[in-house]
Amino acid sequence: MKHTVLSSGNVDLDVKDVRVELKKHNRQLSRSLKTLEYIYVIEFNYEEKREMKRFEELLKFKTKIQKHIIKTTQKINYYKSLQNKLKY
């Protein structure tokens, strides 16, 4: 018997689909966190604050990555909740 749950996008998902989505989003989160860590290192070691344009671009990119991390984490939480529902 295939256990399915109706997602908010009107798509039937089974346990395998949820597992695949969780794995995908966890990889995205890992990459984004590594990128954010690299940005912090660059930001910390940024010696030429005179080049404010480049520094501002770095800060904008950091903000973009942080927003992506939040969205990815929300997706992971969503799929984890589906996974918990499918277990019971």
Sequence and secondary structure as in RCSB ss.txt:
>XXXX:A:sequence
MKHTVLSSGNVDLDVKDVRVELKKHNRQLSRSLKTLEYIYVIEFNYEEKREMKRFEELLKFKTKIQKHIIKTTQK
INYYKSLQNKLKY
>XXXX:A:secstr
   EEE TTS EEEHHHHHHHHHHHHHHHHHHHHHHHHHHHHHHT   TT HHHHHHHHHHHHHHHHHHHHHHHH
HHHHHHHHHHHH 
